[in-house]
Amino acid sequence: MTDISSLIVKPSHERSIFTNRTLNMRSIRTLGYDMDYTLIHYHVKHLEKMAYEHLKKKLLKLGWPVENLYYDPEMVIRGLVIDKKLGNIVKPNRFGYIKRAYHGTRLLTLKDMRKIYSRTIVNIRESRWVLLTTLFDLSVGCLYAQLVEKMDCRELPEMLGYAGLQEQVSRNLDFAYAKGLLKDEILKDPESYVVEDVETHLALLDQKHAGKNLVLITDSDWEYVKAIMAYAFDRHLSDGLNWKNLFDMVIVSAGKPNFFLQKQPAFEVVNEQGLLKPVVESLKKGGIYVGGHAGMVEEAFGLDGREIMYVGDHIEADVHASKSILRWRTALVLPELEEELACLSEVRASQTSLLEMMREKVKLEKDMLQIKLYVQRAELGYGPQSDMPVTTLYQKIEELSKKISALDKRIGPLASKMWKIFNPRWGLLTRAGWDKSYFSRLLEGYADVYTSRVSNFLYRTPFAYLRSTRSSLPHDAGIIEGPSKWEIEG
């Protein structure tokens, strides 16, 4: 008899689905999917270098001196924020306090950062701030940082200001995507740009055969969608199926986030050449459409927001928009999460050592401060007194101070090493020092679940009950599961 355990496939931690809010997949009757960096992943460095080079060409035509610039894949990461007022790129923590900042490519010192930002809290709803939301933003962030330095040196022919500079770079890249210039390059050599995932189609088939409706909702145009989806999926499907058979409805050129926020006209694609006709009534299962809005999807399947989940990679246009207005359930796809978790696994031993040393430092500091208080009371003649002479207390303070200094010399290099994992300039996507990053706050606020790729749903099945982990507060320490006691006593 076959052992049932042999049928259970357990993913690595990097391939898990992480849950912010409990989600019963059995209650989800329709799943909407974004395409780029969701169903289809790209080789980020290769694609963003291509986008960067396109931006350079556009700026060279404007007469800007950018011929000596090059794409640096470590310059920025997703989740950073451009300060259009000061020309900085910053990394805030979950409360919006800035923990690290670069002006151009120069790291700001802690002293300078405190002077500039001591009373500033980042809020991306304000026009001053621009969040680097997706992996498509990396080329923009890199070039912006480099151009800030040229602007400071008065090398740019047009003095736009830092805000105008950001808008110029972003506008040129948006134009390239709108015109399909970058996508044409991808289609010329998809093997160089598209990351193959041989499991995604199976995850979609599992969901479809479990009775769920699948809807592709993407901002990409029909010509690109039909070509790139055929390349990514058709060779993995059998029995004469193609990628369109996976979906109960396809919506292209959706125009997110407005697709979720307001009513827009829809047009039906009536042939492979993209001939369109206006939709005068409602969307139909099996149809391919341009534009439209989320309400039409709800009407077509006879569902409300609680029964629909949208899966995408854009924290604002995909997840925030569908969650805040429609109350759809949401899943955020973070391809770089696998690398971040792998980095953390590699330094697990170092992290344990660092935590032990920090625990010891906190204990020594607590002891030293208590002795300092006894010295103060003895010298000013009030309150409970120590049995030890003041001279002995001073000796104890000096001994403890030396031990703390020795610990600091060991902690410093290790903490620096830990900071630089994943990215040597900015550290982890989800952390800002010891705290959660601003991006993590958005992730927790808008995404019910998050994962590194759609095929990870294979490991949890279409029937899974995804339970959130227990949230803790500092006062939980030492009573129930929560932060370590030493983290809040120092």
Beta strands, then each sheet from edge to edge (+ up, - down):
strand 1: 18-19
strand 2: 23-24
strand 3: 30-33
strand 4: 41-42
strand 5: 81-83
strand 6: 88-92
strand 7: 98-103
strand 8: 106-107
strand 9: 129-131
strand 10: 194-195
strand 11: 213-217
strand 12: 249-252
strand 13: 266-269
strand 14: 276-278
strand 15: 288-291
strand 16: 308-312
strand 17: 329-333
strand 18: 431-432
strand 19: 435-436
strand 20: 449-451
strand 21: 465-466
sheet 1: 1+ 20- 17- 16- 3- 11- 12- 15- 13+ 14-
sheet 2: 2+ 21-
sheet 3: 4+ 10-
sheet 4: 8+ 7- 6+ 5- 9+
sheet 5: 18+ 19-
end
